[in-house]
Amino acid sequence: MESDPKGGMAQTIRERLLKPVASAIEGLSVRASLGLAFACVVTGAVVIGVFSLFQMGRLNASTRFIYDQEYTAGQAAEQVRSNVLRASRAETQLLTASTPQERETLGNNIETSLAEVDKKIAVIQGLSSSEEAVATTKQLVEILAKWDKRLRAYVQFVKAQPLSYLEMDVGVSLEDAGLLNETRKVEKIVDSLVAQRSQSALATMQHTGEIYKTSVVWVVGIVLLLVVMSIGVGTWVIWRLLRQLGGEPAYAKSIANRIADGDLTMAITLAPNDTQSLLYSLHEMQVRLEERTEQLRQKTNDINAMLQNMPQGVLTVVKDGRIHPEYSAYMATIFETNDIADRPVMELVFGRSNLGADILSQIDTTISSVIGEDEMQYDFNSHLLVTEFDMTMPEGRVKSLGLSWSPISDNSGTVDKLMLCVRDVTELKALAAEAGQQKRELDIIGQILAISQEKFSGFIEGSIEFLAENKKIIEDVGATPQGGLDPHTTTQLFRNMHTIKGNARTFGFLHLTNLVHEAEQSYEELRNNPDAVWDQEKLLGELASASAAIEEYAHINKVKLGRTGPGRRAGVEKYLMVQKVDIQDALDLMDDSVRGNDLEAMRSAHLRVHNMLKMLGTVRVQEALEGIVESLPSLAKELSKEPPIVSIDDHNIVLRTQIADLLKNVFMHLYRNSIDHGIEAPEKRLAKGKPAAGHINLDVSLADGRVVLKLGDDGAGLAVDLIRQRAIEKGLLGADQQASPEEIAQLIFAPGFSTAAVVTELSGRGVGMDAVKSFVEREEGTIQLVFRSADTGSSYRAFDTVISMPGKFAVQAMG
């Protein structure tokens, strides 16, 4: 029996191709099987979608072709026919027109119709694609050209004839008959074109219908195929799932129960190459649970480490009101004890609090009533748990603590424990209090800046007088009025205080108005109530409070803003160093920081406002000496010297306005001395290799509680020998007396001392450096000359004039 070579080849192909595919499918996991089924369904849906989109595109293209070409061309052909008929009718009516105007109108109608025909013919030509349509259109164009020409000539010919038909040339009738035949030909071709376009449109629509039918058939077929394929794949997936779940259910159940009980040590027996069964999944779950348990153990250790290192106290309160043994290590820092675990929370947390017995009882009852109850019970009573109190430590220190309560509930919503977070807010409260004081100071500054110094000074002086008068009246009356209280006395007291309050309210001094109002109310009570008791101590206390408030306003005006006397010619803004808008921003910042609980934000706000307050009432050195520096060029000109280069290195240090005038007086002399005695004439400087213009530098520094102003120039230096000679001549130094160069240098501060050879407008009168020293010492300052080098053998020594003033006159500005 002969073998079939083709059959053997087919079997070989099946073994080589289909068997590996079947094995691969057989080895798929449940997830992969479901994924394959889903992929098949998605693939079918994608095929349907793509095919539908393709067919829709074809339908759309066919429909657009019908509209863009066939419909448009058909419309144009219809309009050609309409205009040809309109021109033909007008041509017929032309012979019977009774007036020249009627002939003219008909002629214009013919012209318009012919123009429209030309336009529509152009449209048809552009849309003609088939050979038949092109040929018909071409024939129509040729006939229309002849007809158009003949019709236009006919119109002109008729217009030239008499209005009476009997009087017309016999050629008119002949031409009319010939033109009528031409018109019939045109109409026939136009009708042919219209019919041709209609047939073309009908054919295109039939083609579109075929496309639609084909699409429906294909889509229905693919959908049916997809349904069959989905049923088959689904059946196959269900079969695989049932097979995987039907292995060893009893053994698998025992393994699952042991894992559920937390036993992760048992060994699970798996069949060879088993990577898909339920047992294998349980084995994988066991491995993962071991890994997860280790991770949880690590997280527990991390939480414990966090509890030991976090800067906040965290504890939990259990059923009997005691503290759970697990708590954060910072609790020991807050309460300064390690005896925390298992202690009653009321004893540890609230034992040394400033809370009253009623509140403590309320807290204890609330804790007992919410633990073990539904969360709703906590929601109803949580407002009874305090969130802030003060605690007194054994040595008398007071700590402010902030509390945050949270329920810890089980799955049924029952409160199992209460978590209590404790924060030491002592510093936060201190900053808040200081911020409140700064805000008050900023408020007062804003109120003061709203009026002129003249008005403010008048208000302060008048208020002090009224308060002094009230104090004298109260002291004269004594502790007990003799013979009853004189109504004139209370009226005078009330009138004075009412005047102060009225003025304060007018100027917007709100903080002052409230204090003065309290004293005014006391006087009002004494005036209107005969039974009111005269309490001298209370009245003097209220008066002292009002005086202190007025003094606070006066102090801020003088010290912070640098405004003194009855008024200033310059505006206060020149001396503020900060803008009024910045003051308002600072007020807003203080409001935000006081309302919040962010310690860092409050520190930042406090520092910013503190720096701003420091800048009030200060002036930059450059501004204080501006007028003197500007006068130096004219002074140099008088001395036939080049205007010096003046530099000031203030290192961002500003000075209080209280010493602004002193600086002007001091440095007026020092700068003039530098130009007159220090800097040489231009020719001498050039001979020494120096620039023609001298350089004067002022350096400002702040250290060790003193502000140091060091002035120096690049001139010839201090004439030590000349100073010694002048000192001997004036009897300030004996001829044989030994004195160091440093001691000789300080002699220039002696009264009446001068080294000038000639008395001029600038020098030689013996007043200057002694006056400078007097100015400086008046404000607890010092002034001295300091040599820059130890070159004792030179007649001229380079030096700096060093002025040291108390640090209260300077402020280190930020940035």
C-alpha positions in Angstrom: 0.0 0.0 0.0 1.5 3.3 -1.1 1.9 6.1 1.4 0.5 9.6 0.7 3.4 12.0 0.6 1.1 15.0 0.9 -0.7 13.6 3.9 2.7 12.9 5.7 3.8 16.5 5.0 0.6 17.9 6.4 1.0 15.8 9.6 4.6 17.1 9.9 3.4 20.7 9.6 0.8 20.1 12.3 3.3 18.6 14.7 5.9 21.3 14.1 3.5 24.3 14.2 0.3 23.4 16.0 1.7 21.3 18.8 4.0 24.1 20.2 1.1 26.5 20.0 -1.2 24.1 21.9 1.5 23.6 24.5 1.9 27.3 24.9 -1.8 27.8 25.4 -2.0 24.9 27.8 0.7 26.5 29.9 -1.0 29.9 30.2 -2.0 31.0 33.7 -5.5 32.0 34.6 -4.6 35.7 34.3 -3.0 35.1 30.9 -6.0 33.1 29.8 -8.3 35.9 30.8 -6.0 38.3 29.1 -6.1 36.3 25.9 -9.9 36.2 25.9 -10.0 39.9 26.5 -7.4 40.5 23.7 -9.5 38.5 21.3 -12.6 40.5 22.1 -10.7 43.8 21.9 -9.2 42.7 18.6 -12.6 41.9 17.2 -13.9 45.3 18.4 -10.9 47.0 16.9 -11.4 45.2 13.5 -15.1 46.3 13.5 -14.2 49.8 14.4 -11.4 50.1 11.8 -13.6 48.6 9.1 -16.5 50.8 10.0 -14.3 53.9 9.9 -13.0 52.8 6.5 -16.5 52.3 5.1 -17.7 55.5 6.6 -14.8 57.3 4.9 -15.9 55.8 1.6 -19.5 56.8 2.2 -18.5 60.2 3.2 -16.3 60.6 0.1 -19.1 59.4 -2.2 -21.6 61.7 -0.5 -19.3 64.7 -0.8 -18.7 63.9 -4.4 -22.4 63.9 -5.1 -22.8 67.2 -3.4 -19.6 68.9 -4.5 -19.8 67.9 -8.2 -23.0 66.2 -9.3 -25.4 68.3 -7.3 -23.5 71.6 -8.0 -23.1 70.8 -11.7 -26.8 69.8 -11.9 -27.9 73.0 -10.3 -25.6 75.0 -12.7 -27.2 73.2 -15.7 -30.7 73.9 -14.5 -29.7 77.6 -14.0 -28.3 77.7 -17.6 -31.6 76.3 -18.9 -33.5 78.9 -16.9 -31.5 81.8 -18.1 -31.7 80.6 -21.7 -35.5 80.4 -21.5 -35.5 83.9 -19.8 -33.4 85.3 -22.6 -35.6 83.6 -25.3 -38.8 85.1 -23.8 -37.2 88.5 -23.6 -36.1 88.2 -27.3 -39.7 87.4 -28.3 -41.2 90.3 -26.3 -38.7 92.7 -27.8 -40.7 92.9 -31.1 -43.9 93.8 -29.3 -42.4 96.4 -26.9 -44.4 99.7 -27.1 -41.8 102.1 -25.7 -38.1 102.6 -25.9 -37.9 102.1 -22.1 -39.5 98.7 -22.4 -37.1 97.8 -25.2 -34.2 98.9 -23.0 -35.4 96.9 -20.1 -35.8 93.7 -22.2 -32.4 94.3 -23.7 -30.8 94.5 -20.2 -32.7 91.3 -19.1 -31.1 89.5 -22.1 -27.7 90.8 -21.2 -28.1 89.7 -17.6 -29.3 86.2 -18.6 -26.4 85.8 -21.0 -23.9 86.8 -18.3 -25.4 84.3 -15.9 -25.2 81.6 -18.6 -21.5 82.3 -19.0 -20.9 82.0 -15.3 -22.8 78.7 -14.9 -21.1 77.3 -18.0 -17.7 78.0 -16.4 -18.9 76.1 -13.3 -20.1 73.1 -15.4 -16.8 73.0 -17.3 -14.9 72.9 -13.9 -17.0 70.0 -12.7 -17.0 67.9 -15.9 -14.9 64.8 -15.5 -16.3 62.1 -17.8 -15.6 62.1 -21.5 -19.3 62.3 -22.3 -19.8 65.3 -20.0 -16.8 67.1 -21.4 -18.0 66.6 -25.0 -21.5 67.7 -24.2 -20.3 70.8 -22.4 -17.9 71.6 -25.2 -20.7 71.4 -27.8 -22.9 73.5 -25.6 -20.1 76.2 -25.3 -19.6 76.4 -29.0 -23.4 76.7 -29.8 -23.9 79.2 -27.0 -21.1 81.3 -28.3 -22.8 81.6 -31.7 -26.2 82.0 -30.1 -24.9 84.7 -27.8 -23.3 86.7 -30.6 -26.4 86.5 -32.8 -28.8 87.4 -30.0 -26.8 90.4 -29.0 -26.7 91.6 -32.6 -30.5 91.0 -32.9 -31.1 93.1 -29.8 -29.2 96.0 -31.3 -30.9 95.6 -34.6 -34.4 95.7 -33.1 -33.6 98.7 -31.0 -32.8 100.6 -34.2 -36.3 99.8 -35.7 -39.5 101.9 -35.3 -41.8 100.9 -32.4 -44.6 99.9 -34.8 -44.2 96.3 -36.0 -45.7 97.2 -39.4 -43.0 99.9 -39.9 -40.1 97.5 -39.1 -37.7 96.2 -41.7 -38.8 92.9 -43.1 -35.4 91.5 -42.1 -36.4 91.6 -38.5 -38.9 88.8 -39.0 -36.4 86.8 -40.9 -33.8 87.3 -38.2 -36.3 86.5 -35.5 -37.2 83.2 -37.1 -33.6 82.2 -37.5 -32.7 83.2 -34.0 -35.7 81.1 -32.8 -34.2 78.0 -34.5 -30.9 78.7 -32.8 -32.6 79.0 -29.4 -34.3 75.6 -29.9 -30.9 74.0 -30.6 -29.4 75.6 -27.4 -32.4 74.5 -25.3 -32.1 70.9 -26.7 -28.4 70.7 -25.8 -29.0 72.2 -22.4 -31.8 69.6 -21.8 -29.4 66.9 -22.8 -26.8 68.3 -20.3 -29.3 68.4 -17.5 -30.4 64.8 -18.2 -26.8 63.7 -18.3 -26.0 65.3 -15.0 -29.1 63.7 -13.4 -28.1 60.2 -14.6 -24.6 60.7 -13.3 -25.9 61.7 -9.9 -28.2 58.7 -9.8 -25.3 56.4 -10.7 -23.2 57.9 -7.9 -26.0 57.5 -5.4 -26.5 53.8 -6.4 -22.7 53.3 -5.9 -23.0 54.8 -2.4 -25.9 52.5 -1.6 -23.8 49.5 -2.6 -21.0 50.6 -0.3 -23.6 50.9 2.6 -25.0 47.4 1.9 -21.5 45.9 1.8 -20.6 47.6 5.0 -23.6 46.3 6.8 -23.0 42.7 5.6 -19.3 42.8 6.7 -20.0 44.3 10.1 -22.8 41.8 10.8 -20.5 39.0 9.8 -17.6 40.2 11.9 -19.9 40.7 14.9 -21.2 37.2 14.6 -17.7 35.9 14.3 -16.7 37.8 17.4 -19.6 36.4 19.3 -18.7 32.9 18.3 -15.1 33.5 19.2 -16.0 35.0 22.6 -18.2 32.0 23.4 -15.4 29.6 22.5 -12.7 31.5 24.4 -15.0 32.0 27.5 -15.8 28.3 27.5 -12.1 27.5 27.3 -11.2 29.9 30.2 -14.0 28.4 32.4 -12.7 24.9 31.7 -9.2 25.9 32.8 -10.4 27.6 35.9 -12.4 24.6 37.0 -9.5 22.3 36.3 -7.1 24.5 38.4 -9.6 24.7 41.3 -10.4 21.0 41.4 -7.0 19.6 42.5 -6.8 18.8 46.2 -9.4 20.9 47.9 -9.1 19.3 51.4 -5.3 19.7 51.5 -5.5 23.2 50.1 -8.2 24.1 52.7 -6.0 22.9 55.6 -3.1 24.9 54.2 -5.2 28.0 53.9 -6.5 27.6 57.5 -3.0 27.3 58.9 -1.9 30.4 57.0 -5.0 32.2 58.3 -4.0 31.3 61.8 -0.6 32.8 61.3 1.4 29.6 60.8 3.9 30.4 58.0 6.4 27.6 58.8 4.7 24.6 57.2 6.0 23.2 53.9 3.6 22.9 51.0 4.0 19.9 48.7 3.8 20.9 45.0 3.7 18.7 41.9 6.7 18.9 39.6 6.6 22.0 37.4 3.5 23.2 39.1 3.3 27.0 38.6 -0.4 27.5 38.2 -2.4 25.5 40.7 -4.1 26.7 43.8 -1.5 25.1 46.0 1.2 26.9 44.1 -0.7 30.2 44.7 -0.9 29.3 48.4 2.8 28.7 48.5 3.4 32.1 46.9 1.1 33.7 49.4 3.0 32.1 52.2 6.3 33.5 50.9 4.8 36.9 50.4 3.2 36.9 53.9 6.6 36.1 55.3 8.1 39.0 53.5 5.2 41.3 54.5 5.6 40.2 58.1 9.2 41.1 58.0 8.3 44.5 56.5 5.7 45.1 59.2 8.3 44.2 61.8 10.6 46.7 60.3 7.9 49.4 60.2 7.1 48.7 63.8 10.7 49.3 64.6 10.6 52.5 62.6 7.5 53.7 64.5 9.2 52.9 67.8 12.3 54.8 66.6 10.1 57.7 65.6 8.3 57.7 69.0 11.7 57.8 70.6 13.0 60.7 68.5 10.0 62.9 67.5 9.9 66.3 69.3 6.3 65.9 70.4 4.6 64.0 73.2 2.3 61.2 72.0 0.5 58.8 74.3 -2.7 56.7 74.4 -5.2 56.5 77.1 -6.8 53.1 77.7 -10.1 52.0 79.3 -9.2 52.7 83.0 -7.8 56.1 82.2 -4.2 55.0 82.4 -1.4 55.6 79.9 -0.5 52.8 77.6 3.2 51.6 78.0 4.0 52.7 74.4 4.5 56.4 74.2 6.9 58.9 72.6 10.2 59.5 74.4 9.6 63.3 74.2 6.9 62.8 76.9 9.7 62.5 79.4 11.2 65.8 78.2 7.9 67.7 78.5 6.9 66.4 81.9 10.5 66.0 83.1 9.9 62.4 84.4 10.4 58.9 83.2 7.6 57.5 85.3 4.9 57.6 82.6 3.7 54.1 81.7 0.5 52.9 83.4 0.1 56.1 85.3 -3.4 57.8 85.4 -3.5 60.4 82.7 -5.2 62.8 85.1 -2.2 62.5 87.5 0.6 62.9 85.0 -0.8 65.4 82.5 -3.1 67.5 84.7 -1.7 67.0 88.2 0.2 70.3 88.2 -2.1 72.3 85.9 -3.7 75.6 86.5 -7.1 74.1 85.7 -9.9 74.3 88.4 -11.4 71.3 90.1 -14.6 71.5 88.0 -12.7 71.4 84.7 -10.5 68.5 85.9 -13.6 66.6 86.9 -15.1 67.3 83.5 -12.0 66.0 81.7 -11.9 62.8 83.8 -15.6 62.1 83.2 -15.3 62.7 79.5 -12.4 60.3 79.1 -14.3 57.6 81.0 -17.5 58.1 79.1 -16.0 57.9 75.5 -13.6 55.0 75.8 -15.6 51.8 75.0 -18.4 53.7 73.4 -19.4 54.6 69.9 -17.5 57.3 68.1 -20.6 59.5 68.2 -20.2 59.7 71.9 -16.7 61.2 71.4 -18.1 63.7 68.8 -20.7 64.9 71.3 -18.3 65.4 74.2 -14.9 66.2 72.6 -15.4 69.9 73.2 -15.1 69.2 77.0 -11.5 68.0 76.6 -9.2 71.1 77.1 -6.7 71.9 74.4 -4.3 74.2 76.3 -3.3 74.9 79.9 -0.3 76.0 82.0 1.7 73.5 84.2 3.9 74.7 87.1 7.1 72.7 87.5 8.5 71.9 91.0 11.0 74.8 90.9 8.3 77.3 89.9 8.8 77.4 86.2 5.6 77.5 84.1 5.2 75.6 81.0 2.4 76.1 78.5 1.1 72.9 76.9 -1.1 72.4 73.9 -3.2 69.2 73.6 -4.7 67.4 70.6 -7.2 64.6 71.2 -8.1 61.9 68.7 -10.2 58.7 69.1 -8.7 55.3 68.1 -11.6 53.1 67.0 -12.0 49.4 66.0 -13.7 48.1 62.9 -17.2 48.5 64.6 -16.7 52.2 65.3 -16.2 51.7 69.0 -13.5 54.0 70.6 -10.8 51.6 71.9 -8.3 54.3 73.1 -7.8 58.0 73.1 -4.6 59.3 71.5 -3.2 62.5 73.1 -0.6 64.6 71.4 1.2 67.0 73.8 3.2 70.0 72.6 5.3 72.4 74.7 4.0 75.8 73.4 5.7 77.9 76.0 7.9 79.6 73.4 5.0 79.9 71.0 2.9 81.7 73.6 5.8 84.0 74.5 6.4 84.9 70.9 2.6 85.5 70.5 2.7 87.8 73.5 5.7 89.7 72.1 4.1 89.8 68.7 1.0 91.3 70.3 3.2 94.0 71.9 4.9 94.6 68.5 1.6 94.9 66.8 0.5 97.4 69.4 3.7 99.4 68.8 3.1 99.3 65.0 -0.5 100.4 65.5 0.7 103.4 67.6 3.3 104.3 65.0 0.7 104.3 62.3 -1.5 106.5 64.3 1.3 109.0 65.1 2.4 109.2 61.5 -1.1 110.2 60.5 -0.6 113.7 62.0 2.1 116.3 61.9 4.7 116.7 64.7 3.4 120.1 65.5 -0.1 118.7 66.2 1.3 115.7 68.1 3.5 117.8 70.3 0.6 120.1 71.1 -1.6 117.1 72.0 1.1 115.6 74.3 1.8 118.9 76.1 -1.9 119.7 76.6 -2.7 116.2 77.8 0.2 116.3 80.3 -1.1 119.6 81.7 -4.7 118.2 82.0 -3.4 115.1 83.8 -1.2 117.1 86.2 -4.2 119.3 87.0 -6.4 116.2 87.6 -3.7 114.6 89.8 -3.5 117.8 91.9 -7.3 118.0 92.3 -7.5 114.3 93.5 -4.6 114.8 95.9 -6.1 118.0 97.3 -9.4 116.3 97.9 -7.7 113.5 99.8 -8.8 110.0 100.7 -12.1 111.3 102.1 -13.7 114.6 100.9 -14.2 117.0 103.7 -17.8 118.4 103.9 -18.9 116.4 100.8 -17.6 116.3 97.3 -17.7 119.7 95.5 -19.6 119.3 92.2 -17.2 121.8 90.6 -14.4 119.4 91.4 -15.9 116.4 89.6 -16.9 118.6 86.7 -13.4 119.9 86.3 -12.0 116.3 86.5 -14.5 115.1 83.9 -13.9 118.2 81.6 -10.1 117.7 81.5 -10.3 113.9 80.8 -13.1 114.4 78.3 -10.9 116.9 76.4 -8.0 114.4 76.3 -10.3 111.7 75.1 -11.9 113.9 72.5 -8.5 115.0 71.1 -7.2 111.4 71.2 -10.2 110.3 69.3 -9.9 113.1 66.7 -6.3 112.1 66.0 -7.1 108.4 65.9 -5.1 107.4 69.0 -7.3 104.4 69.7 -5.2 102.7 72.4 -5.1 105.9 74.4 -8.8 106.6 73.9 -9.9 103.3 75.5 -7.8 103.9 78.6 -8.8 107.5 79.0 -12.4 106.5 78.6 -12.2 104.4 81.8 -11.1 107.3 83.9 -13.7 109.5 82.3 -16.4 107.0 83.2 -15.4 107.2 86.9 -15.7 111.0 86.8 -19.0 110.7 85.1 -20.3 108.4 87.8 -19.1 110.8 90.5 -20.9 113.7 88.7 -24.2 112.0 88.2 -24.6 109.6 91.1 -24.8 111.3 94.6 -24.2 107.8 96.2 -21.0 107.2 94.3 -18.0 106.5 96.5 -14.9 108.7 96.2 -12.0 106.1 95.8 -8.8 108.2 95.7 -6.6 105.1 95.1 -8.6 103.9 92.2 -8.8 107.4 90.7 -5.0 107.8 91.0 -4.5 104.4 89.5 -6.6 105.2 86.4 -4.8 108.5 86.1 -1.5 106.7 86.2 -2.6 104.3 83.5 -3.7 107.2 81.3 -0.3 109.0 82.0 1.6 105.8 81.1 -0.3 105.5 77.8 0.4 109.1 76.9 4.1 108.7 77.8 4.2 105.5 75.6 3.0 107.6 72.6 5.5 110.3 73.4 8.3 107.8 73.8 7.6 106.1 70.5 7.4 109.4 68.7 10.7 110.6 70.1 12.8 107.4 70.3 11.4 105.2 67.5 10.5 108.0 65.0 13.1 110.5 66.1 10.6 113.4 66.1 11.2 116.0 68.8 10.2 119.6 69.6 7.1 121.4 68.4 7.7 120.4 64.7 10.1 119.7 61.9 10.5 121.3 58.5 11.3 118.0 56.9 8.7 115.3 56.7 8.9 112.4 59.1 9.3 110.0 56.2 12.8 111.2 55.7 13.8 109.7 59.1 11.6 106.5 59.1 13.9 104.3 56.9 10.8 102.1 56.2 7.7 102.9 54.1 4.3 103.3 55.7 3.0 100.5 53.4 5.7 98.2 55.0 4.3 99.1 58.4 0.8 98.1 57.3 2.3 94.8 55.8 4.0 94.2 59.2 0.6 94.7 60.9 -1.0 92.1 58.6 1.9 89.7 59.2 1.6 90.0 62.9 -2.2 89.4 62.7 -1.6 86.2 60.6 1.2 84.9 62.9 -0.7 85.5 66.1 -3.7 83.6 64.8 -1.6 80.7 63.6 0.2 78.0 65.5 3.3 77.7 63.4 6.3 78.4 65.6 8.7 78.9 62.7 6.3 81.3 61.0 5.9 83.3 64.2 9.6 83.4 64.7 10.1 84.7 61.2 7.3 87.3 61.6 8.7 88.4 65.0 12.2 88.8 63.5 10.9 90.8 60.5 8.9 93.2 62.6 11.6 93.5 65.2 14.1 94.5 62.4 11.5 96.9 61.0 11.0 98.6 64.4 14.7 98.9 64.8 14.9 100.9 61.5 12.4 103.5 62.6 13.9 106.8 63.6 17.2 106.0 61.9 19.1 107.7 59.1 21.9 106.5 56.8 25.3 108.2 57.3 25.3 109.3 53.7 22.1 111.1 54.2 23.1 112.7 57.5 26.3 114.1 55.9 24.9 114.8 52.5 25.0 118.6 52.9 28.6 118.6 54.2 29.9 116.4 51.5 28.2 118.5 48.8 30.0 121.6 50.1 33.5 120.1 49.9 34.1 120.9 46.2 33.5 124.7 46.8 35.8 124.5 49.9 38.5 122.8 47.9 38.2 125.5 45.2 38.8 128.2 47.8 42.0 126.4 48.8 43.1 126.0 45.2 42.8 122.2 45.5 41.0 119.6 43.4 37.6 118.4 44.7 38.3 115.3 46.8 36.8 111.9 46.2 34.6 111.1 49.2 33.6 107.6 50.1 31.5 106.2 53.0 31.6 102.5 53.9 28.7 102.2 56.3 28.5 98.3 56.2 24.7 98.7 56.2 24.8 100.4 59.6 22.3 103.2 60.2 22.4 105.8 62.9 19.7 107.1 65.2 18.4 110.5 64.3 19.2 111.8 67.8 22.9 112.1 66.8 22.2 113.4 63.2 22.9 117.0 64.3 25.9 115.9 66.3 27.4 114.2 63.2 26.9 117.3 61.1 28.7 119.4 63.6 31.5 117.0 64.1 32.2 116.0 60.5 31.9 119.6 59.3 35.1 120.3 61.2 36.8 116.9 60.4 36.1 117.1 56.6 37.3 120.7 56.5 40.5 119.9 58.4 41.1 117.0 56.0 41.0 119.3 53.0 42.7 122.3 54.7 45.5 120.5 56.6 45.7 116.9 55.2 45.3 116.8 51.5 48.2 118.6 49.6 48.0 121.0 46.7 47.6 119.3 43.3 51.2 120.0 42.2 52.6 118.5 45.4 50.4 115.4 45.1 51.5 114.9 41.5 55.1 115.3 42.5 54.6 112.5 45.0 53.0 110.2 42.4 49.5 110.7 43.8 46.4 111.6 41.9 45.7 115.4 41.8 42.4 114.8 43.7 42.6 113.6 47.3 40.6 110.7 48.7 38.7 110.9 52.0 37.1 107.8 53.4 34.7 107.3 56.3 34.3 103.7 57.6 31.5 102.8 60.0 31.5 99.6 62.2 29.6 98.2 65.1 31.2 96.0 67.7 31.3 95.4 71.4 28.3 97.7 72.0 30.0 100.7 70.4 29.6 102.3 66.9 33.0 103.4 65.5 33.4 106.0 62.8 36.9 106.1 61.4 37.8 109.0 59.1 41.0 109.0 57.0 42.5 110.6 53.9 45.5 110.0 51.6 47.1 113.4 52.4 50.4 114.3 53.9 49.5 113.0 57.3 49.7 114.5 60.8 52.6 117.1 61.2 53.9 115.6 64.6 56.9 117.9 64.8 54.9 121.0 64.0 52.3 120.1 66.6 55.0 119.6 69.2 56.5 123.0 68.4 53.1 124.8 68.6 52.4 123.0 71.9 55.7 124.2 73.4 54.9 127.7 72.2 51.5 127.6 73.9 52.9 126.2 77.1 51.0 122.9 76.6 54.3 121.0 76.6 57.7 121.7 78.2 60.7 122.2 75.9 62.5 119.3 77.5 59.4 117.2 78.2 59.4 113.8 76.6 56.1 112.8 74.9 55.3 110.0 72.5 54.0 110.8 69.0 50.6 109.4 70.2 50.5 111.8 73.1 51.6 114.7 70.9 48.8 113.9 68.4 46.1 114.2 71.1 47.2 117.8 71.8 45.2 119.0 68.8 42.1 118.6 71.0 43.4 121.2 73.5 41.3 124.4 73.6 42.5 127.1 71.2 45.2 124.9 69.6 45.9 125.4 65.9 48.8 124.7 63.6 47.6 127.2 60.9 50.2 129.9 60.2 47.6 132.5 59.0 44.1 133.1 60.3 41.6 132.5 57.4 37.9 132.0 57.1 38.6 128.2 57.4 41.3 127.9 60.0 43.6 129.5 62.5 41.1 130.8 65.0 41.9 128.0 67.6 38.4 126.6 67.6 37.5 123.3 66.0 39.0 120.0 67.3 38.3 121.0 71.0 34.7 121.7 69.9 34.5 118.4 68.1 35.7 116.6 71.2 33.2 118.5 73.3 30.4 117.4 71.0 31.4 113.8 71.1 31.9 113.5 74.9 28.6 115.2 75.5 27.0 112.0 74.2 29.3 109.7 76.1 31.6 109.3 73.1 35.4 109.4 72.6 37.6 110.7 69.9 41.3 110.1 69.2 43.9 110.1 66.5 45.3 106.7 65.6 48.5 106.3 63.5 48.3 103.7 60.7 51.9 102.5 61.1 54.7 102.5 63.7 57.0 104.7 61.7 58.1 106.9 64.6 60.9 108.7 62.7 58.8 110.5 60.2 57.7 114.1 60.6 54.4 113.4 59.0 52.4 110.3 60.1 49.4 108.9 58.3 46.5 108.6 60.7 42.8 108.1 61.2 40.4 110.1 63.3 38.4 107.5 65.3 35.2 108.4 67.0 33.5 105.8 69.3 29.9 106.3 70.3 27.5 104.2 72.4 25.9 101.4 70.4 22.4 102.7 71.2 23.0 105.3 68.5 23.4 102.7 65.7 21.4 99.8 64.2 22.7 97.0 61.9 20.3 97.0 59.0 19.3 93.7 57.4 20.7 92.9 54.0 
